[in-house]
Amino acid sequence: MDGELRDPKLPIIPGHEIVGRVIETGPGVTRLKPGDRVGVPWLGWTCGKCPFCLSGRENLCDKARFTGCHIDGGYPELTLADERYCFPLPAGYDDEKAAPLLCAGLIGYRAWRLAGEAETLGIYGFGAAAHVIAQVARHKGQRIFAFTREGDRQAQEFARELGAEWAGSSEARPPAPLDAALIFAPVGALVPAALRATAKGGTVVCAGIHMSDIPSFPYAILWEERILRSVANLTRRDAEEFLALAAETPIETHTEGFRLAAANDAPAKLRGGDLRGAAVLIP
């Protein structure tokens, strides 16, 4: 796959954070029944036979199919999903509040888990995934430092509201060295910035599907056993663990709903920095 998603099915119905109720089940379905409220995440199917699937790394399956990319997604009133990749949702979340848990939350959780034990955690890009995982990190007693675009006072204030003890520019040095850093913004220049802010032996996790080119940087900022790694997709184990943690924390998702007819307004608000948390489309 050479680091890129396989070609999507076209035409495709988008939508990859689906919340709904089971209307009807097919032959062989045993986990779910009509009336159950479930979430359908990005990972929609894996082969179950390749070395990645057999070693607990189904997120890397070469034949994986993803919701809204290879499998029709959640924009219509009805959709079809494989029950093995559907998950009961924790109580206390209405549909709009539950939706961000299924991608922003799951990718954030996987990135956070792969960052390892960290007393000080840096979060670069404070959007949908960051606002969810910041609450998990605070719940676990971690010190949170948030990095945003220069002058983005709204995002910095939002980060402080959610437990960040410091929030500033992505190029700034935090008050203390980072044990780990999560990069959610798709900006390659943040990689050397995060490495410079990370202590010896620390981990920098790139959590997006796409990122602009990473500029060259001196080996000295990677040396001393710093780790640079990426996150790709998610596993069903991630979903089970994270949804249980969401109920335990509990996570409060901040959302803005958009009717499907106004779907184009959501990316415009995101680009303008006028969105707190996650945008959710409501069919």
Secondary structure, 3 states (H helix, E strand, C coil): CCCCCCCCCCCCCCCCCEEEECCCCCCCCCCCCCCCEEEECCEEECCCCCHHHHCCCHHHCCCCEEECCCECCCCCCCCCCCHHHCEECCCCCCHHHHHHHHCHHHHHHHHHHHCCCCCEEEEECCCHHHHHHHHHHHHCCCEEEEEECCCCHHHHHHHHHCCCCEEEECCCCCCCCEEEEEECCCCCCHHHHHHHHEEEEEEEEECCCCCCCCCCCCHHHCCCCCEEEECCCCCHHHHHHHHHHHHHCCCCCCEEEEEHHHCCHHHHHHHCCCCCCEEEEEC
